Amino acid sequence: SRLAASWLPDAEVIEAHHASKRDSPSGTSLATLREIAAGRAEAHAEPTAPPASPVEVLPGARGAERDGVHVHSVRLPGLVAHQEVIFGGPGQTLTIRHDTTDRIAFMPGVLLAVREIANRPGLTIGLQTLLGL
């Protein structure tokens, strides 16, 4: 998302999780918003889309907003964890989407963190550092 935002600074995030998830938006989507903002800043790229319509027929229909990026949260039974980032530019869109359909998908990251814990003093948040990103 960071790299894409440097070329396509207009973006929105849609995240969806199981009905019992307590926070909204998710921590992952908040991290994605920060990455989009950082990508824009590094490239000196500003969103080109006009501000959201001043008339929301239903208040909140455009979602929450941070750093010029709208985020939409969905909580429904049957979901595990899903995130979609849509970037838009003149005549084009780019969509980055990840769907977790079973919690077993989290195990490789958990195992990597367990193996690395002795090598990482202090607090590490996320897998980016462990993956060398």
N, CA, C and O atoms as CSV, one atom per row, in Angstrom:
chain,resi,resn,atom,element,x,y,z
A,1,SER,N,N,0.821,-1.195,0.000
A,1,SER,CA,C,0.000,0.000,0.000
A,1,SER,C,C,0.861,1.253,0.000
A,1,SER,O,O,0.516,2.259,-0.621
A,2,ARG,N,N,1.979,1.181,0.699
A,2,ARG,CA,C,2.870,2.342,0.757
A,2,ARG,C,C,3.389,2.694,-0.633
A,2,ARG,O,O,3.359,3.859,-1.031
A,3,LEU,N,N,3.861,1.705,-1.362
A,3,LEU,CA,C,4.383,1.933,-2.705
A,3,LEU,C,C,3.277,2.383,-3.653
A,3,LEU,O,O,3.462,3.331,-4.416
A,4,ALA,N,N,2.142,1.716,-3.609
A,4,ALA,CA,C,1.031,2.072,-4.494
A,4,ALA,C,C,0.568,3.504,-4.249
A,4,ALA,O,O,0.231,4.213,-5.197
A,5,ALA,N,N,0.548,3.935,-2.994
A,5,ALA,CA,C,0.070,5.284,-2.663
A,5,ALA,C,C,0.967,6.368,-3.228
A,5,ALA,O,O,0.522,7.497,-3.434
A,6,SER,N,N,2.232,6.038,-3.480
A,6,SER,CA,C,3.119,7.044,-4.060
A,6,SER,C,C,2.753,7.334,-5.516
A,6,SER,O,O,3.060,8.410,-6.030
A,7,TRP,N,N,2.104,6.386,-6.175
A,7,TRP,CA,C,1.696,6.550,-7.576
A,7,TRP,C,C,0.205,6.831,-7.721
A,7,TRP,O,O,-0.212,7.551,-8.628
A,8,LEU,N,N,-0.582,6.267,-6.838
A,8,LEU,CA,C,-2.039,6.436,-6.858
A,8,LEU,C,C,-2.473,6.882,-5.460
A,8,LEU,O,O,-2.894,6.051,-4.656
A,9,PRO,N,N,-2.377,8.174,-5.161
A,9,PRO,CA,C,-2.618,8.629,-3.790
A,9,PRO,C,C,-4.076,8.612,-3.336
A,9,PRO,O,O,-4.346,8.771,-2.145
A,10,ASP,N,N,-5.017,8.424,-4.254
A,10,ASP,CA,C,-6.427,8.333,-3.863
A,10,ASP,C,C,-6.728,6.891,-3.483
A,10,ASP,O,O,-6.590,5.992,-4.313
A,11,ALA,N,N,-7.137,6.658,-2.241
A,11,ALA,CA,C,-7.320,5.284,-1.770
A,11,ALA,C,C,-8.410,5.217,-0.712
A,11,ALA,O,O,-8.691,6.193,-0.016
A,12,GLU,N,N,-9.011,4.046,-0.612
A,12,GLU,CA,C,-9.950,3.741,0.468
A,12,GLU,C,C,-9.678,2.323,0.946
A,12,GLU,O,O,-9.254,1.468,0.169
A,13,VAL,N,N,-9.923,2.079,2.230
A,13,VAL,CA,C,-9.685,0.776,2.846
A,13,VAL,C,C,-11.021,0.209,3.313
A,13,VAL,O,O,-11.819,0.900,3.947
A,14,ILE,N,N,-11.247,-1.058,2.986
A,14,ILE,CA,C,-12.432,-1.776,3.456
A,14,ILE,C,C,-11.929,-2.992,4.217
A,14,ILE,O,O,-11.208,-3.822,3.663
A,15,GLU,N,N,-12.305,-3.098,5.477
A,15,GLU,CA,C,-11.892,-4.263,6.258
A,15,GLU,C,C,-13.128,-4.938,6.817
A,15,GLU,O,O,-14.102,-4.280,7.183
A,16,ALA,N,N,-13.076,-6.264,6.878
A,16,ALA,CA,C,-14.223,-7.041,7.357
A,16,ALA,C,C,-13.727,-8.146,8.277
A,16,ALA,O,O,-12.736,-8.815,7.986
A,17,HIS,N,N,-14.425,-8.328,9.382
A,17,HIS,CA,C,-14.055,-9.345,10.367
A,17,HIS,C,C,-15.308,-9.999,10.938
A,17,HIS,O,O,-16.436,-9.579,10.679
A,18,HIS,N,N,-15.066,-11.039,11.719
A,18,HIS,CA,C,-16.130,-11.768,12.401
A,18,HIS,C,C,-16.918,-10.824,13.310
A,18,HIS,O,O,-16.416,-9.784,13.736
A,19,ALA,N,N,-18.129,-11.200,13.589
A,19,ALA,CA,C,-19.055,-10.339,14.330
A,19,ALA,C,C,-18.604,-10.040,15.757
A,19,ALA,O,O,-19.030,-9.035,16.327
A,20,SER,N,N,-17.761,-10.877,16.350
A,20,SER,CA,C,-17.368,-10.642,17.740
A,20,SER,C,C,-16.088,-9.816,17.874
A,20,SER,O,O,-15.617,-9.603,18.992
A,21,LYS,N,N,-15.520,-9.351,16.776
A,21,LYS,CA,C,-14.327,-8.503,16.866
A,21,LYS,C,C,-14.715,-7.194,17.534
A,21,LYS,O,O,-15.698,-6.558,17.151
A,22,ARG,N,N,-13.944,-6.797,18.529
A,22,ARG,CA,C,-14.330,-5.655,19.352
A,22,ARG,C,C,-13.936,-4.305,18.762
A,22,ARG,O,O,-14.688,-3.339,18.886
A,23,ASP,N,N,-12.764,-4.221,18.120
A,23,ASP,CA,C,-12.320,-2.916,17.642
A,23,ASP,C,C,-12.728,-2.681,16.192
A,23,ASP,O,O,-12.872,-3.610,15.397
A,24,SER,N,N,-12.904,-1.420,15.889
A,24,SER,CA,C,-13.314,-1.040,14.550
A,24,SER,C,C,-12.872,0.402,14.317
A,24,SER,O,O,-13.313,1.289,15.048
A,25,PRO,N,N,-12.036,0.666,13.348
A,25,PRO,CA,C,-11.449,-0.282,12.411
A,25,PRO,C,C,-10.369,-1.129,13.074
A,25,PRO,O,O,-9.927,-0.842,14.187
A,26,SER,N,N,-9.962,-2.161,12.379
A,26,SER,CA,C,-8.966,-3.089,12.916
A,26,SER,C,C,-7.589,-2.433,12.998
A,26,SER,O,O,-7.317,-1.441,12.321
A,27,GLY,N,N,-6.735,-2.999,13.830
A,27,GLY,CA,C,-5.356,-2.519,13.931
A,27,GLY,C,C,-4.619,-2.636,12.608
A,27,GLY,O,O,-3.805,-1.776,12.270
A,28,THR,N,N,-4.899,-3.693,11.861
A,28,THR,CA,C,-4.261,-3.865,10.554
A,28,THR,C,C,-4.667,-2.745,9.607
A,28,THR,O,O,-3.828,-2.207,8.884
A,29,SER,N,N,-5.940,-2.393,9.606
A,29,SER,CA,C,-6.362,-1.321,8.702
A,29,SER,C,C,-5.785,0.026,9.140
A,29,SER,O,O,-5.471,0.861,8.292
A,30,LEU,N,N,-5.640,0.251,10.437
A,30,LEU,CA,C,-5.010,1.490,10.902
A,30,LEU,C,C,-3.550,1.548,10.468
A,30,LEU,O,O,-3.057,2.606,10.078
A,31,ALA,N,N,-2.855,0.405,10.535
A,31,ALA,CA,C,-1.470,0.349,10.054
A,31,ALA,C,C,-1.418,0.618,8.552
A,31,ALA,O,O,-0.503,1.286,8.070
A,32,THR,N,N,-2.390,0.104,7.820
A,32,THR,CA,C,-2.446,0.346,6.375
A,32,THR,C,C,-2.658,1.827,6.089
A,32,THR,O,O,-2.043,2.372,5.172
A,33,LEU,N,N,-3.521,2.484,6.859
A,33,LEU,CA,C,-3.724,3.929,6.689
A,33,LEU,C,C,-2.418,4.684,6.901
A,33,LEU,O,O,-2.115,5.621,6.162
A,34,ARG,N,N,-1.640,4.281,7.911
A,34,ARG,CA,C,-0.346,4.930,8.164
A,34,ARG,C,C,0.606,4.711,6.991
A,34,ARG,O,O,1.333,5.625,6.602
A,35,GLU,N,N,0.604,3.503,6.428
A,35,GLU,CA,C,1.476,3.206,5.289
A,35,GLU,C,C,1.079,4.025,4.061
A,35,GLU,O,O,1.945,4.523,3.343
A,36,ILE,N,N,-0.203,4.166,3.821
A,36,ILE,CA,C,-0.668,4.983,2.692
A,36,ILE,C,C,-0.225,6.430,2.889
A,36,ILE,O,O,0.282,7.058,1.959
A,37,ALA,N,N,-0.414,6.960,4.092
A,37,ALA,CA,C,-0.001,8.338,4.382
A,37,ALA,C,C,1.506,8.497,4.196
A,37,ALA,O,O,1.955,9.507,3.653
A,38,ALA,N,N,2.293,7.512,4.641
A,38,ALA,CA,C,3.752,7.579,4.491
A,38,ALA,C,C,4.153,7.527,3.020
A,38,ALA,O,O,5.037,8.268,2.593
A,39,GLY,N,N,3.512,6.661,2.249
A,39,GLY,CA,C,3.814,6.573,0.820
A,39,GLY,C,C,3.513,7.869,0.097
A,39,GLY,O,O,4.279,8.302,-0.764
A,40,ARG,N,N,2.404,8.484,0.445
A,40,ARG,CA,C,2.057,9.780,-0.146
A,40,ARG,C,C,3.109,10.823,0.213
A,40,ARG,O,O,3.582,11.566,-0.647
A,41,ALA,N,N,3.469,10.869,1.499
A,41,ALA,CA,C,4.417,11.878,1.974
A,41,ALA,C,C,5.780,11.711,1.306
A,41,ALA,O,O,6.382,12.695,0.877
A,42,GLU,N,N,6.269,10.479,1.215
A,42,GLU,CA,C,7.575,10.228,0.598
A,42,GLU,C,C,7.607,10.672,-0.855
A,42,GLU,O,O,8.634,11.150,-1.338
A,43,ALA,N,N,6.492,10.516,-1.553
A,43,ALA,CA,C,6.420,10.866,-2.975
A,43,ALA,C,C,5.892,12.281,-3.202
A,43,ALA,O,O,5.758,12.722,-4.343
A,44,HIS,N,N,5.594,12.992,-2.111
A,44,HIS,CA,C,4.971,14.317,-2.209
A,44,HIS,C,C,3.724,14.242,-3.089
A,44,HIS,O,O,3.475,15.124,-3.911
A,45,ALA,N,N,2.952,13.185,-2.904
A,45,ALA,CA,C,1.739,12.940,-3.690
A,45,ALA,C,C,0.519,13.274,-2.850
A,45,ALA,O,O,0.375,12.794,-1.725
A,46,GLU,N,N,-0.334,14.079,-3.391
A,46,GLU,CA,C,-1.572,14.455,-2.713
A,46,GLU,C,C,-2.751,13.799,-3.413
A,46,GLU,O,O,-2.718,13.612,-4.629
A,47,PRO,N,N,-3.792,13.446,-2.665
A,47,PRO,CA,C,-4.987,12.904,-3.321
A,47,PRO,C,C,-5.512,13.899,-4.355
A,47,PRO,O,O,-5.487,15.111,-4.142
A,48,THR,N,N,-5.982,13.364,-5.465
A,48,THR,CA,C,-6.493,14.230,-6.525
A,48,THR,C,C,-8.007,14.279,-6.547
A,48,THR,O,O,-8.593,15.176,-7.153
A,49,ALA,N,N,-8.644,13.322,-5.889
A,49,ALA,CA,C,-10.109,13.292,-5.873
A,49,ALA,C,C,-10.626,14.465,-5.052
A,49,ALA,O,O,-10.003,14.852,-4.064
A,50,PRO,N,N,-11.753,15.030,-5.451
A,50,PRO,CA,C,-12.328,16.098,-4.627
A,50,PRO,C,C,-12.732,15.537,-3.270
A,50,PRO,O,O,-12.952,14.333,-3.140
A,51,PRO,N,N,-12.829,16.393,-2.264
A,51,PRO,CA,C,-13.272,15.903,-0.952
A,51,PRO,C,C,-14.612,15.182,-1.074
A,51,PRO,O,O,-15.374,15.405,-2.015
A,52,ALA,N,N,-14.871,14.342,-0.132
A,52,ALA,CA,C,-16.127,13.583,-0.138
A,52,ALA,C,C,-17.310,14.530,-0.265
A,52,ALA,O,O,-17.268,15.675,0.185
A,53,SER,N,N,-18.332,14.037,-0.872
A,53,SER,CA,C,-19.551,14.819,-1.063
A,53,SER,C,C,-19.997,15.407,0.268
A,53,SER,O,O,-20.053,14.696,1.272
A,54,PRO,N,N,-20.315,16.699,0.285
A,54,PRO,CA,C,-20.761,17.294,1.545
A,54,PRO,C,C,-22.138,16.790,1.977
A,54,PRO,O,O,-22.571,17.051,3.100
A,55,VAL,N,N,-22.821,16.074,1.096
A,55,VAL,CA,C,-24.154,15.582,1.422
A,55,VAL,C,C,-24.096,14.072,1.605
A,55,VAL,O,O,-24.062,13.318,0.633
A,56,GLU,N,N,-24.085,13.644,2.854
A,56,GLU,CA,C,-24.193,12.220,3.155
A,56,GLU,C,C,-25.659,11.975,3.478
A,56,GLU,O,O,-26.159,12.433,4.506
A,57,VAL,N,N,-26.335,11.266,2.617
A,57,VAL,CA,C,-27.753,10.991,2.838
A,57,VAL,C,C,-27.925,10.234,4.150
A,57,VAL,O,O,-28.866,10.492,4.901
A,58,LEU,N,N,-27.019,9.303,4.425
A,58,LEU,CA,C,-26.958,8.623,5.722
A,58,LEU,C,C,-25.636,9.015,6.370
A,58,LEU,O,O,-24.579,8.698,5.825
A,59,PRO,N,N,-25.660,9.697,7.520
A,59,PRO,CA,C,-24.413,10.094,8.170
A,59,PRO,C,C,-23.495,8.887,8.392
A,59,PRO,O,O,-23.926,7.838,8.871
A,60,GLY,N,N,-22.240,9.061,8.037
A,60,GLY,CA,C,-21.259,7.994,8.195
A,60,GLY,C,C,-21.150,7.072,7.000
A,60,GLY,O,O,-20.340,6.145,7.013
A,61,ALA,N,N,-21.947,7.304,5.965
A,61,ALA,CA,C,-21.941,6.413,4.802
A,61,ALA,C,C,-20.586,6.371,4.109
A,61,ALA,O,O,-20.265,5.375,3.461
A,62,ARG,N,N,-19.792,7.415,4.227
A,62,ARG,CA,C,-18.468,7.436,3.608
A,62,ARG,C,C,-17.411,6.807,4.497
A,62,ARG,O,O,-16.243,6.756,4.114
A,63,GLY,N,N,-17.790,6.329,5.668
A,63,GLY,CA,C,-16.833,5.699,6.569
A,63,GLY,C,C,-16.075,6.735,7.381
A,63,GLY,O,O,-16.325,7.936,7.284
A,64,ALA,N,N,-15.149,6.241,8.181
A,64,ALA,CA,C,-14.284,7.131,8.960
A,64,ALA,C,C,-13.161,7.608,8.048
A,64,ALA,O,O,-12.948,7.054,6.969
A,65,GLU,N,N,-12.444,8.638,8.488
A,65,GLU,CA,C,-11.375,9.186,7.657
A,65,GLU,C,C,-10.173,9.526,8.516
A,65,GLU,O,O,-10.302,10.084,9.605
A,66,ARG,N,N,-9.004,9.179,8.006
A,66,ARG,CA,C,-7.751,9.559,8.656
A,66,ARG,C,C,-6.749,9.891,7.561
A,66,ARG,O,O,-6.568,9.121,6.618
A,67,ASP,N,N,-6.109,11.029,7.690
A,67,ASP,CA,C,-5.108,11.463,6.711
A,67,ASP,C,C,-5.641,11.425,5.288
A,67,ASP,O,O,-4.904,11.106,4.355
A,68,GLY,N,N,-6.910,11.749,5.119
A,68,GLY,CA,C,-7.487,11.797,3.786
A,68,GLY,C,C,-7.837,10.453,3.191
A,68,GLY,O,O,-8.158,10.368,2.005
A,69,VAL,N,N,-7.784,9.398,3.989
A,69,VAL,CA,C,-8.128,8.055,3.506
A,69,VAL,C,C,-9.363,7.584,4.266
A,69,VAL,O,O,-9.384,7.596,5.496
A,70,HIS,N,N,-10.381,7.173,3.533
A,70,HIS,CA,C,-11.586,6.643,4.169
A,70,HIS,C,C,-11.379,5.171,4.490
A,70,HIS,O,O,-10.753,4.434,3.728
A,71,VAL,N,N,-11.920,4.756,5.637
A,71,VAL,CA,C,-11.867,3.352,6.043
A,71,VAL,C,C,-13.279,2.919,6.408
A,71,VAL,O,O,-14.019,3.634,7.084
A,72,HIS,N,N,-13.627,1.734,5.943
A,72,HIS,CA,C,-14.961,1.177,6.148
A,72,HIS,C,C,-14.805,-0.159,6.867
A,72,HIS,O,O,-13.999,-0.993,6.456
A,73,SER,N,N,-15.562,-0.366,7.926
A,73,SER,CA,C,-15.481,-1.600,8.709
A,73,SER,C,C,-16.778,-2.381,8.597
A,73,SER,O,O,-17.871,-1.822,8.692
A,74,VAL,N,N,-16.637,-3.685,8.394
A,74,VAL,CA,C,-17.774,-4.601,8.308
A,74,VAL,C,C,-17.590,-5.651,9.391
A,74,VAL,O,O,-16.491,-6.183,9.546
A,75,ARG,N,N,-18.633,-5.962,10.139
A,75,ARG,CA,C,-18.611,-7.019,11.147
A,75,ARG,C,C,-19.810,-7.917,10.900
A,75,ARG,O,O,-20.954,-7.495,11.070
A,76,LEU,N,N,-19.545,-9.173,10.495
A,76,LEU,CA,C,-20.626,-10.108,10.184
A,76,LEU,C,C,-20.253,-11.525,10.582
A,76,LEU,O,O,-19.074,-11.876,10.568
A,77,PRO,N,N,-21.236,-12.349,10.936
A,77,PRO,CA,C,-20.957,-13.763,11.149
A,77,PRO,C,C,-20.478,-14.376,9.831
A,77,PRO,O,O,-20.872,-13.936,8.751
A,78,GLY,N,N,-19.631,-15.388,9.934
A,78,GLY,CA,C,-19.143,-16.080,8.748
A,78,GLY,C,C,-17.828,-15.546,8.222
A,78,GLY,O,O,-17.189,-16.193,7.393
A,79,LEU,N,N,-17.408,-14.371,8.689
A,79,LEU,CA,C,-16.137,-13.797,8.255
A,79,LEU,C,C,-15.044,-14.147,9.254
A,79,LEU,O,O,-15.321,-14.385,10.429
A,80,VAL,N,N,-13.807,-14.177,8.785
A,80,VAL,CA,C,-12.657,-14.294,9.684
A,80,VAL,C,C,-11.927,-12.955,9.653
A,80,VAL,O,O,-12.089,-12.150,10.571
A,81,ALA,N,N,-11.128,-12.698,8.617
A,81,ALA,CA,C,-10.411,-11.427,8.495
A,81,ALA,C,C,-10.170,-11.143,7.016
A,81,ALA,O,O,-9.653,-11.986,6.283
A,82,HIS,N,N,-10.549,-9.953,6.597
A,82,HIS,CA,C,-10.438,-9.571,5.192
A,82,HIS,C,C,-10.066,-8.095,5.121
A,82,HIS,O,O,-10.534,-7.288,5.925
A,83,GLN,N,N,-9.228,-7.754,4.161
A,83,GLN,CA,C,-8.914,-6.344,3.939
A,83,GLN,C,C,-8.736,-6.098,2.452
A,83,GLN,O,O,-8.129,-6.895,1.736
A,84,GLU,N,N,-9.278,-4.980,2.011
A,84,GLU,CA,C,-9.163,-4.575,0.614
A,84,GLU,C,C,-8.781,-3.104,0.589
A,84,GLU,O,O,-9.380,-2.287,1.288
A,85,VAL,N,N,-7.787,-2.774,-0.215
A,85,VAL,CA,C,-7.389,-1.388,-0.412
A,85,VAL,C,C,-7.603,-1.085,-1.887
A,85,VAL,O,O,-7.057,-1.769,-2.753
A,86,ILE,N,N,-8.391,-0.069,-2.168
A,86,ILE,CA,C,-8.674,0.316,-3.546
A,86,ILE,C,C,-8.017,1.668,-3.804
A,86,ILE,O,O,-8.307,2.655,-3.128
A,87,PHE,N,N,-7.132,1.694,-4.791
A,87,PHE,CA,C,-6.477,2.919,-5.235
A,87,PHE,C,C,-7.120,3.326,-6.552
A,87,PHE,O,O,-7.418,2.473,-7.388
A,88,GLY,N,N,-7.334,4.615,-6.740
A,88,GLY,CA,C,-7.947,5.077,-7.978
A,88,GLY,C,C,-7.156,6.192,-8.616
A,88,GLY,O,O,-6.582,7.040,-7.933
A,89,GLY,N,N,-7.132,6.180,-9.922
A,89,GLY,CA,C,-6.500,7.239,-10.701
A,89,GLY,C,C,-7.295,7.424,-11.974
A,89,GLY,O,O,-8.229,6.667,-12.236
A,90,PRO,N,N,-6.943,8.412,-12.765
A,90,PRO,CA,C,-7.673,8.647,-14.010
A,90,PRO,C,C,-7.700,7.389,-14.889
A,90,PRO,O,O,-6.656,6.925,-15.349
A,91,GLY,N,N,-8.875,6.854,-15.114
A,91,GLY,CA,C,-9.042,5.708,-15.991
A,91,GLY,C,C,-8.561,4.383,-15.451
A,91,GLY,O,O,-8.422,3.430,-16.217
A,92,GLN,N,N,-8.295,4.285,-14.136
A,92,GLN,CA,C,-7.766,3.030,-13.602
A,92,GLN,C,C,-8.034,2.885,-12.111
A,92,GLN,O,O,-8.225,3.868,-11.394
A,93,THR,N,N,-8.041,1.640,-11.666
A,93,THR,CA,C,-8.041,1.326,-10.235
A,93,THR,C,C,-7.058,0.187,-10.008
A,93,THR,O,O,-6.804,-0.622,-10.900
A,94,LEU,N,N,-6.517,0.140,-8.814
A,94,LEU,CA,C,-5.662,-0.954,-8.367
A,94,LEU,C,C,-6.249,-1.437,-7.056
A,94,LEU,O,O,-6.480,-0.643,-6.143
A,95,THR,N,N,-6.493,-2.743,-6.958
A,95,THR,CA,C,-7.054,-3.314,-5.737
A,95,THR,C,C,-6.070,-4.311,-5.151
A,95,THR,O,O,-5.585,-5.202,-5.847
A,96,ILE,N,N,-5.781,-4.154,-3.868
A,96,ILE,CA,C,-4.975,-5.117,-3.115
A,96,ILE,C,C,-5.912,-5.713,-2.081
A,96,ILE,O,O,-6.500,-4.991,-1.276
A,97,ARG,N,N,-6.052,-7.041,-2.104
A,97,ARG,CA,C,-7.012,-7.689,-1.215
A,97,ARG,C,C,-6.381,-8.925,-0.585
A,97,ARG,O,O,-5.642,-9.668,-1.231
A,98,HIS,N,N,-6.691,-9.125,0.688
A,98,HIS,CA,C,-6.288,-10.344,1.386
A,98,HIS,C,C,-7.495,-10.893,2.123
A,98,HIS,O,O,-8.213,-10.155,2.798
A,99,ASP,N,N,-7.713,-12.193,1.989
A,99,ASP,CA,C,-8.823,-12.863,2.662
A,99,ASP,C,C,-8.287,-14.006,3.510
A,99,ASP,O,O,-7.600,-14.893,3.003
A,100,THR,N,N,-8.599,-13.986,4.793
A,100,THR,CA,C,-8.318,-15.115,5.666
A,100,THR,C,C,-9.642,-15.829,5.882
A,100,THR,O,O,-10.579,-15.262,6.443
A,101,THR,N,N,-9.712,-17.067,5.438
A,101,THR,CA,C,-10.958,-17.827,5.549
A,101,THR,C,C,-10.918,-18.844,6.677
A,101,THR,O,O,-11.938,-19.436,7.030
A,102,ASP,N,N,-9.720,-19.045,7.245
A,102,ASP,CA,C,-9.558,-19.989,8.352
A,102,ASP,C,C,-8.399,-19.501,9.208
A,102,ASP,O,O,-7.376,-19.065,8.680
A,103,ARG,N,N,-8.550,-19.571,10.509
A,103,ARG,CA,C,-7.502,-19.085,11.412
A,103,ARG,C,C,-6.198,-19.874,11.305
A,103,ARG,O,O,-5.168,-19.423,11.804
A,104,ILE,N,N,-6.223,-21.019,10.677
A,104,ILE,CA,C,-4.995,-21.793,10.465
A,104,ILE,C,C,-3.980,-20.963,9.673
A,104,ILE,O,O,-2.774,-21.194,9.771
A,105,ALA,N,N,-4.464,-20.011,8.900
A,105,ALA,CA,C,-3.584,-19.150,8.105
A,105,ALA,C,C,-2.650,-18.315,8.976
A,105,ALA,O,O,-1.608,-17.864,8.501
A,106,PHE,N,N,-3.007,-18.102,10.240
A,106,PHE,CA,C,-2.172,-17.304,11.125
A,106,PHE,C,C,-0.975,-18.090,11.670
A,106,PHE,O,O,-0.026,-17.488,12.172
A,107,MET,N,N,-1.006,-19.407,11.580
A,107,MET,CA,C,0.016,-20.244,12.221
A,107,MET,C,C,1.441,-20.020,11.713
A,107,MET,O,O,2.346,-19.973,12.546
A,108,PRO,N,N,1.708,-19.879,10.425
A,108,PRO,CA,C,3.094,-19.631,10.017
A,108,PRO,C,C,3.679,-18.372,10.661
A,108,PRO,O,O,4.851,-18.367,11.038
A,109,GLY,N,N,2.896,-17.323,10.792
A,109,GLY,CA,C,3.365,-16.107,11.446
A,109,GLY,C,C,3.588,-16.309,12.930
A,109,GLY,O,O,4.554,-15.792,13.492
A,110,VAL,N,N,2.702,-17.055,13.567
A,110,VAL,CA,C,2.862,-17.364,14.990
A,110,VAL,C,C,4.143,-18.164,15.205
A,110,VAL,O,O,4.921,-17.861,16.110
A,111,LEU,N,N,4.362,-19.176,14.385
A,111,LEU,CA,C,5.569,-20.004,14.519
A,111,LEU,C,C,6.836,-19.198,14.261
A,111,LEU,O,O,7.834,-19.380,14.958
A,112,LEU,N,N,6.811,-18.318,13.277
A,112,LEU,CA,C,7.959,-17.454,13.012
A,112,LEU,C,C,8.248,-16.574,14.222
A,112,LEU,O,O,9.404,-16.431,14.619
A,113,ALA,N,N,7.218,-15.986,14.810
A,113,ALA,CA,C,7.398,-15.134,15.986
A,113,ALA,C,C,7.967,-15.922,17.161
A,113,ALA,O,O,8.840,-15.427,17.874
A,114,VAL,N,N,7.484,-17.139,17.367
A,114,VAL,CA,C,7.987,-17.977,18.462
A,114,VAL,C,C,9.465,-18.287,18.253
A,114,VAL,O,O,10.252,-18.227,19.198
A,115,ARG,N,N,9.846,-18.618,17.023
A,115,ARG,CA,C,11.254,-18.933,16.736
A,115,ARG,C,C,12.160,-17.715,16.911
A,115,ARG,O,O,13.323,-17.863,17.287
A,116,GLU,N,N,11.652,-16.535,16.649
A,116,GLU,CA,C,12.467,-15.318,16.673
A,116,GLU,C,C,12.474,-14.586,18.012
A,116,GLU,O,O,13.264,-13.661,18.201
A,117,ILE,N,N,11.618,-14.979,18.933
A,117,ILE,CA,C,11.437,-14.194,20.158
A,117,ILE,C,C,12.741,-14.008,20.944
A,117,ILE,O,O,12.965,-12.941,21.516
A,118,ALA,N,N,13.588,-15.014,20.978
A,118,ALA,CA,C,14.845,-14.906,21.724
A,118,ALA,C,C,15.809,-13.923,21.060
A,118,ALA,O,O,16.693,-13.386,21.728
A,119,ASN,N,N,15.656,-13.684,19.776
A,119,ASN,CA,C,16.551,-12.790,19.039
A,119,ASN,C,C,16.053,-11.350,18.988
A,119,ASN,O,O,16.712,-10.490,18.404
A,120,ARG,N,N,14.905,-11.078,19.589
A,120,ARG,CA,C,14.278,-9.758,19.483
A,120,ARG,C,C,13.998,-9.180,20.865
A,120,ARG,O,O,12.894,-9.351,21.382
A,121,PRO,N,N,14.961,-8.505,21.475
A,121,PRO,CA,C,14.673,-7.885,22.773
A,121,PRO,C,C,13.666,-6.747,22.601
A,121,PRO,O,O,13.589,-6.124,21.541
A,122,GLY,N,N,12.916,-6.494,23.631
A,122,GLY,CA,C,11.933,-5.420,23.573
A,122,GLY,C,C,10.655,-5.862,22.893
A,122,GLY,O,O,10.357,-7.054,22.810
A,123,LEU,N,N,9.910,-4.896,22.411
A,123,LEU,CA,C,8.603,-5.140,21.814
A,123,LEU,C,C,8.687,-5.048,20.296
A,123,LEU,O,O,9.208,-4.073,19.754
A,124,THR,N,N,8.181,-6.051,19.624
A,124,THR,CA,C,8.061,-6.035,18.164
A,124,THR,C,C,6.589,-6.170,17.828
A,124,THR,O,O,5.929,-7.106,18.280
A,125,ILE,N,N,6.072,-5.241,17.038
A,125,ILE,CA,C,4.674,-5.288,16.619
A,125,ILE,C,C,4.640,-5.586,15.131
A,125,ILE,O,O,5.303,-4.914,14.341
A,126,GLY,N,N,3.874,-6.584,14.754
A,126,GLY,CA,C,3.752,-6.943,13.345
A,126,GLY,C,C,4.846,-7.894,12.901
A,126,GLY,O,O,5.819,-8.133,13.616
A,127,LEU,N,N,4.666,-8.427,11.714
A,127,LEU,CA,C,5.619,-9.387,11.164
A,127,LEU,C,C,6.607,-8.761,10.189
A,127,LEU,O,O,7.526,-9.443,9.737
A,128,GLN,N,N,6.446,-7.483,9.852
A,128,GLN,CA,C,7.291,-6.864,8.845
A,128,GLN,C,C,8.775,-7.035,9.145
A,128,GLN,O,O,9.545,-7.426,8.268
A,129,THR,N,N,9.177,-6.746,10.370
A,129,THR,CA,C,10.585,-6.849,10.746
A,129,THR,C,C,11.068,-8.286,10.650
A,129,THR,O,O,12.173,-8.540,10.169
A,130,LEU,N,N,10.252,-9.223,11.101
A,130,LEU,CA,C,10.640,-10.632,11.059
A,130,LEU,C,C,10.764,-11.141,9.628
A,130,LEU,O,O,11.544,-12.053,9.355
A,131,LEU,N,N,9.999,-10.557,8.723
A,131,LEU,CA,C,10.029,-10.969,7.320
A,131,LEU,C,C,11.058,-10.190,6.510
A,131,LEU,O,O,11.239,-10.444,5.320
A,132,GLY,N,N,11.735,-9.238,7.158
A,132,GLY,CA,C,12.734,-8.443,6.460
A,132,GLY,C,C,12.142,-7.372,5.554
A,132,GLY,O,O,12.775,-6.959,4.582
A,133,LEU,N,N,10.938,-6.924,5.866
A,133,LEU,CA,C,10.291,-5.893,5.035
A,133,LEU,C,C,10.510,-4.505,5.600
A,133,LEU,O,O,10.036,-3.524,5.027
